[in-house]
Each structure stands twice: as structure tokens, then as C-alpha cells.
Amino acid sequence: MFADRVLSGMRPTGSLHLGHYHGVLKNWIKMQHETECLFFVADWHALTTHYDTPQVIEQSVWDMVVDWLAAGVDPAHATLFIQSKVPEHAELHLLLSMITPLGWLERMPTYKDQQEKLSGKDLSTYGFLGYPLLQSADILIYRATQVPVGEDQVPHIEFTREIARRFNHIYGREIGFEEKAEAAVKKLGGKKSKLYTELRVRYQEQGDDEALEAAKALLDEQQSLSHGDRERLFGYLEGGGKMILSEPQSMLTVASKMPGLDGQKMSKSYNNTISLREDEASVTKKIRTMPTDPARIRRTDAGDPERCPVWALHQVYSNEGIKDWAMQGCKSAGIGCIECKQPVIEAVLEEQRPMRERAQVYLDDPTLVRNIISDGCEKARKLASETMRDVREAMGLSYS
């Protein structure tokens, strides 16, 4: 019914690191060539926890967009935009808040979890309580069909599906819906209207899923139907009302296996990161001074790679031959720790080189980034305004 569309966003936290690249951006780069993708900077979301330090947000936004472009996110294949530049997000968030039970928000697993993690900050705000609903508005405003998330975010997508379902249930039953749906059936023409009716009966009376899919395919082929009639016929088919908001699916992504300089997960909070565009001298120094197996006090001491953070980086960056060389050399004390680190240094620098080159173009001419975002915001607003037109009409706010 709704075209395949992927939506994903990131909070602006400043320069990104290699954990972001391996955990999120590589996935974005792959998806942008497979389906329609919208990637956005979630600056309003940043305010839910950093409302008292807004000065860091603006520069972080531009740094992050340059990192996206440097990594290979392509504005010719994906729409890049800033959340707050599309005010329809806020309007939909407000309208959805009218029908969202308070208990649904208070039960979100991340609500209490974040409050405990950020216990030093006052998060007893309406914005923090309501941020899952703003996240739902971000998704529903574009009628996104797929949202790439880690396992911890799956409840947010299920919450979004429930909000869409509740909205459609309350507002999808327009006055005279059945009569309008029957009139839309006639517009299909004699043969197709008869087939649609037969498939609808088979699905509703016998639960025939194949009949449902066949009817949906039939409707997808009808180019001459108006948007309103098309949505009525999809709703009528399944025995509900008009489908206004679509229910998105979670697209589970594999958690980043990118280790930090100390062997823990790469994270700014652990101060163990390598930035996406960090200069070569700094990267080299960071890896050269990484801790290794504490048993290797002298060059002649044998070590155990499994106890060494450098070995974790070999898992990401080295081929089997280099890994065997590092494993044997460490266990036999045949190589020193500096030697062991060298292939990792070279591999990281090789991965970063094209990123730095791509980034330099945008650093030399910041108007290029502004123009990409401006174009993306315009495309996003066009899609968002189409959804809001239907939402306002359903809620009796169109005043036409």
C-alpha cells in the first residue's frame, strides 16, 4: 500500500567515531542503493537530555553531516535533513499527544533506564517523557515502512505501530466511509470491481491471506485512483476504516562489534574512540600506545592475544593471514607489540583516507553542506506535508 521507505536518524553528538561507522553508517550506505532512504539529524531529540547546553548542538549538527558525507552517504541516493527544519514533525507530535495514553509513555523501558543512567540531570520534563512519541511522529510523518534499529529500540517501533493503529481506529472511520468505499470500488471498472469484491469477501469470510495479497496487488496497479480512494479501499478490504498512518516494521541491525582502544565497546563515555576523520599522526599514536596483554612485560615474554585489546581490532581489520601471524607471533614472543599493532594502524588509516578526502571538499566549501541539507529539508517537507494534509482532514482540522 505504502511504498518501501527507510527512515533513520542520529542525535547530533559532535564528530562521529569508527564505532558509528561500523555500527550504523555502513548499513546506511548499503541501504541507500536498495530502497528510498531518509536520514535525519535528530536535533530536537538532543534537547530532551541536553536542554541546558544548546550551544553544543549547532556545531555538532554540521560536524555530523560532514561525517555522514565523508563516510559515503550520498545525497544523490538518500534524503538528508534536519528534524527541526521540518516543523510538521512537531505538529504531528502535538496531534498524536491528544490520543496517547500517559501509561504507554511511562511504561517505555528506556524511560526509567535513561533516568537512572543520567541521574545527575533533571529529566522530570514533559519533553523527556514524550520523546518516544516525537520519535513515532518522526517515523509516521513519512509513512516509513522500515526503521533500522538495535534490539533495545524495538519497543519504540512497536509503540509507534500501536500509535498508528490507535489513530487509524479513532480517525479512520470517516462519516459515510462505507458509501465512499463502495463508490471507489465502482471506479475500478466492471471487471476489476468484481474481482476486488470477490477477494475482499474471501479474505473477510475465510481469512484467506492469499486473497488479501492479491487484492492489495490489484489496488497497487490502479494509477487513476485518487489518494483518498486508494486508502479507503485498502481499509475497506481489511474490514477497518481508512488507513491514514502506516505501521512501520523494525529492521533489526547487528550491534557494532567495533572495540575501543581499551578493548571495551568504542564509546565517547569510555574515552576510547578514534574519530572518523582523525588525523593520521593522532591515530597512529593512539594505537601505538594501546594497552596490550599485561603478561608481556618484556619483548621476550610470550603473550595471549585473547587478553589483548589490539587483538580485538585485528578481528575487525585483519585478514586470516595477518591474524595467524599475530596469534603465533604473540604466543611465541616472535613479534613485539609494536610490530603487532602496525597492520592495524595501516588498515585503519586506509579505511579513513577516502573519508578525509571526501570531507575536505565540504570543509573547503561549507555552502555545499548547507545546500545538501536545504534540498533534503525541502524534499522531506513535501512528503511530511502530504501526511499532515490527510491527518488534519481526518481530525477535522482542514477547514477547506
C-alpha positions in Angstrom: 0.0 0.0 0.0 2.7 2.5 1.0 6.0 2.4 -1.0 9.0 0.9 0.7 10.8 3.7 2.6 13.5 3.6 5.2 13.9 6.2 7.9 16.8 6.5 10.3 18.2 9.3 12.4 21.0 10.2 14.8 21.3 12.7 17.6 24.0 15.3 17.0 26.7 14.4 19.4 29.6 16.1 17.5 32.2 14.2 15.5 31.4 10.5 14.9 33.9 7.7 15.6 34.6 4.4 13.9 32.0 2.7 16.1 29.3 4.8 14.4 30.8 3.9 11.0 30.8 0.1 11.6 27.5 0.1 13.6 25.3 2.5 11.6 26.8 4.3 8.6 28.0 1.2 6.7 24.4 0.0 6.9 23.0 3.3 5.6 25.5 3.3 2.7 24.3 -0.2 1.6 20.6 0.6 2.0 20.7 3.9 0.1 21.3 1.9 -3.1 18.5 -0.6 -2.4 15.4 1.5 -1.4 14.2 5.0 -0.7 16.1 6.3 2.3 15.6 9.4 4.6 18.4 10.1 7.1 17.9 12.9 9.6 19.7 14.8 12.3 17.6 14.5 15.4 18.4 17.9 16.9 15.1 18.2 18.9 15.8 14.8 20.4 19.2 16.1 21.6 17.3 18.8 23.5 15.4 16.2 25.5 18.5 15.4 27.5 20.8 18.4 26.7 18.2 21.2 27.0 20.6 23.2 29.3 23.6 23.1 26.9 22.1 24.1 23.5 25.2 25.8 22.3 26.9 22.5 21.5 24.1 21.3 19.3 24.5 23.6 16.2 28.2 22.8 15.6 27.6 19.1 16.3 24.9 19.1 13.6 27.3 20.3 10.9 30.2 18.1 12.1 27.9 15.0 12.0 26.5 15.7 8.5 30.1 16.1 7.2 30.9 12.8 8.8 28.0 11.2 7.0 29.1 12.5 3.7 32.7 11.6 4.4 31.7 8.0 5.2 29.9 7.7 1.8 26.3 8.6 2.5 25.3 10.0 -0.9 22.7 12.9 -1.2 22.1 11.7 -4.8 20.7 8.4 -3.4 19.3 9.5 0.0 17.5 12.5 1.5 19.5 14.2 4.3 17.7 16.7 6.5 17.5 18.3 9.9 14.5 17.4 12.1 13.8 20.9 13.4 13.7 22.3 9.8 10.6 20.2 9.1 8.1 21.7 11.6 5.5 19.1 10.6 7.3 16.7 13.0 6.2 18.9 15.9 2.7 19.3 14.6 2.1 15.6 14.2 3.7 15.1 17.7 1.3 17.5 19.2 -1.8 16.0 17.5 -0.7 12.4 18.4 -0.3 13.5 22.0 -4.0 14.1 22.2 -4.7 10.4 21.8 -1.6 8.9 23.5 -2.3 7.3 26.9 0.1 8.5 29.6 0.7 4.9 30.8 2.0 4.0 27.3 4.8 6.5 27.7 5.6 5.7 31.3 6.0 2.0 30.5 8.7 2.6 27.8 11.7 0.6 29.0 14.1 3.4 28.0 12.3 6.0 30.2 13.3 4.6 33.5 16.6 3.3 32.1 17.7 6.7 30.9 16.6 8.4 34.1 18.8 6.0 36.0 21.8 6.4 33.6 21.5 10.2 33.7 20.7 10.5 37.4 22.7 13.7 37.7 20.3 15.6 35.3 16.7 16.6 36.0 14.8 14.6 33.5 11.3 15.1 35.0 10.3 17.1 32.0 7.4 16.7 29.6 9.9 16.7 26.7 11.7 13.7 28.1 8.6 11.8 28.9 7.2 12.5 25.4 10.3 11.8 23.4 9.2 8.3 22.3 6.1 9.9 20.8 8.2 12.5 19.0 10.2 9.5 17.7 6.9 8.0 16.5 6.0 11.3 14.8 9.4 11.3 13.0 8.6 7.8 11.5 4.8 8.2 10.9 5.2 11.6 9.2 7.0 9.9 6.3 4.9 6.7 6.3 8.2 4.9 6.7 7.8 1.1 6.2 11.2 0.1 7.7 13.2 1.5 10.6 16.7 0.1 11.2 17.1 -0.3 15.0 19.1 -2.3 17.5 17.2 -4.7 19.8 16.9 -2.1 22.6 14.9 0.1 20.2 12.4 -2.5 19.1 9.8 -1.5 21.8 9.9 2.1 20.3 8.8 0.7 16.9 6.1 -1.4 18.5 4.9 1.7 20.4 4.8 3.5 17.0 2.8 0.8 15.5 0.3 1.0 18.4 0.0 4.7 17.9 -0.7 4.3 14.2 -3.3 1.6 14.9 -5.0 3.8 17.5 -5.0 6.8 15.3 -6.4 4.8 12.3 -9.1 3.3 14.6 -10.2 6.7 16.0 -10.0 8.8 12.9 -10.1 6.3 10.0 -13.8 5.8 10.3 -14.9 8.9 8.4 -18.6 9.7 8.1 -20.1 7.8 5.2 -17.0 5.6 4.9 -18.8 2.5 3.5 -20.7 4.5 0.9 -17.5 6.3 -0.2 -15.6 2.9 -0.3 -18.4 1.4 -2.4 -18.3 4.3 -4.8 -14.5 3.9 -5.0 -15.0 0.2 -5.9 -17.2 1.2 -8.8 -14.4 3.4 -10.1 -12.2 0.3 -10.6 -14.4 -0.6 -13.6 -16.7 -3.6 -14.0 -14.2 -6.5 -14.2 -11.8 -5.2 -11.5 -14.5 -4.1 -9.1 -16.0 -7.6 -9.3 -12.6 -9.2 -8.7 -11.9 -6.8 -5.7 -15.2 -7.6 -4.1 -14.7 -11.4 -4.5 -11.2 -11.2 -3.0 -12.5 -9.0 -0.1 -15.2 -11.5 0.7 -12.7 -14.4 0.6 -10.4 -12.6 3.0 -13.1 -11.4 5.4 -15.2 -14.6 5.5 -12.5 -17.2 5.1 -9.3 -15.4 6.4 -7.7 -16.2 3.0 -4.3 -14.3 3.2 -3.6 -15.0 -0.5 -6.8 -13.2 -1.4 -5.8 -10.3 0.7 -2.4 -10.0 -1.0 -4.0 -10.4 -4.5 -6.4 -7.6 -3.7 -3.6 -5.3 -2.5 -1.6 -6.0 -5.7 -4.7 -5.2 -7.7 -5.0 -1.8 -5.9 -1.3 -1.1 -6.3 -1.8 -1.3 -10.1 -4.6 1.3 -10.2 -2.8 4.5 -11.2 -6.0 6.5 -11.8 -7.4 6.2 -8.2 -7.1 9.3 -6.0 -5.0 9.0 -2.9 -8.2 9.2 -0.7 -10.0 6.4 -2.6 -6.9 4.2 -2.6 -6.6 4.4 1.2 -10.4 3.8 1.6 -10.2 0.7 -0.5 -7.2 -0.7 1.5 -9.1 0.0 4.7 -12.4 -1.5 3.4 -10.5 -4.6 2.2 -9.4 -5.4 5.7 -12.6 -4.5 7.4 -11.3 -1.4 9.0 -11.6 2.3 8.2 -9.4 4.4 6.0 -5.7 3.8 6.5 -4.1 7.2 7.3 -0.9 6.3 9.1 1.1 3.2 8.1 2.5 0.8 10.7 6.3 0.6 10.3 8.4 -2.6 10.7 11.6 -2.9 12.7 14.6 -3.7 10.6 17.0 -5.3 13.1 20.6 -4.3 12.7 23.6 -6.2 14.0 25.1 -4.4 17.0 28.5 -2.8 16.2 31.4 -5.1 17.1 33.8 -2.2 16.9 36.1 -2.3 20.0 37.6 0.8 21.6 41.3 1.4 22.4 40.9 -0.3 25.7 39.0 -3.4 24.5 35.6 -2.2 25.7 32.9 -1.1 23.2 34.0 2.1 21.4 32.2 5.0 23.1 32.8 8.6 23.9 31.8 7.9 27.5 34.8 5.5 27.8 37.2 8.0 26.2 38.4 5.1 23.9 37.5 6.3 20.4 39.1 7.0 17.1 37.2 9.7 15.2 36.1 9.1 11.7 38.3 11.9 10.3 41.1 12.0 12.9 44.5 12.9 11.6 47.0 10.2 10.8 49.5 11.1 13.4 46.9 11.1 16.2 45.5 7.7 15.0 49.0 6.2 14.9 49.9 7.5 18.3 46.6 6.2 19.9 47.0 2.7 18.5 50.8 2.5 19.3 50.1 3.4 22.9 47.2 1.0 23.3 47.5 -1.4 26.3 48.4 -5.0 25.5 48.5 -8.3 27.3 49.8 -7.4 30.8 51.8 -10.6 30.9 54.1 -9.2 28.1 56.3 -7.0 30.3 59.4 -7.6 28.2 59.8 -8.2 24.5 60.8 -11.8 25.1 57.7 -12.6 27.2 55.1 -14.7 25.4 51.6 -13.4 25.4 47.9 -14.4 24.9 46.1 -12.4 22.2 42.7 -13.1 23.8 43.8 -10.9 26.7 45.0 -8.0 24.4 42.7 -5.2 23.2 44.8 -5.0 20.0 43.7 -8.5 19.1 40.0 -7.2 19.1 41.0 -4.7 16.4 42.7 -7.4 14.4 39.3 -9.2 14.3 37.8 -6.1 12.5 40.7 -5.1 10.3 42.9 -8.1 9.5 42.6 -10.9 7.1 43.2 -14.5 8.2 46.9 -14.5 7.2 47.7 -11.5 9.4 45.6 -12.8 12.3 47.5 -16.1 12.2 50.8 -14.2 12.1 49.8 -12.0 15.1 48.5 -15.0 17.0 51.6 -17.1 16.5 54.0 -14.2 16.9 52.4 -13.2 20.2 52.3 -16.6 21.7 55.9 -17.4 20.8 57.2 -13.9 21.5 58.3 -13.9 17.9 57.0 -10.4 17.4 56.8 -7.4 19.7 53.6 -5.5 20.5 54.6 -2.5 18.3 55.0 -4.9 15.3 51.7 -6.5 16.1 50.0 -3.1 16.0 51.4 -1.9 12.7 49.0 -3.8 10.4 46.0 -2.4 12.4 47.4 1.1 12.1 47.8 0.7 8.3 44.3 -0.8 7.9 42.6 2.0 10.0 44.4 4.7 8.1 43.5 3.1 4.7 39.8 3.0 5.8 39.9 6.6 6.8 41.8 8.0 3.8 38.9 8.3 1.4 36.7 9.7 4.3 39.2 12.5 4.9 39.4 13.2 1.2 35.6 13.4 0.8 35.3 15.5 3.9 37.9 18.0 2.7 35.6 19.1 -0.2 32.9 20.1 2.3 35.3 21.7 4.8 36.8 23.8 2.0 33.3 24.9 0.9 30.7 24.7 3.8 27.9 26.0 1.5 27.9 22.6 -0.2 26.7 21.0 3.1 24.2 23.8 3.6 22.8 23.2 0.1 22.5 19.5 0.5 20.6 19.9 3.8 18.4 22.6 2.3 17.5 20.4 -0.6 16.9 17.5 1.7 14.7 19.5 4.0 12.6 20.7 1.0 12.1 17.0 -0.1 11.3 15.9 3.5 8.8 18.8 4.0 7.0 17.8 0.8 6.5 14.3 2.0 5.6 15.4 5.5 3.0 17.9 4.3 1.2 15.2 2.3 0.8 13.2 5.5 -0.3 16.2 7.5 -2.9 17.1 4.9 -4.5 13.6 5.5 -4.1 13.8 9.3 -5.7 17.3 9.5 -8.6 16.2 7.3 -9.2 13.1 9.4 -9.1 15.1 12.6 -11.5 17.8 11.3 -8.8 20.5 11.1 -8.6 21.0 7.3 -11.1 23.9 7.2 -11.2 23.8 3.4 
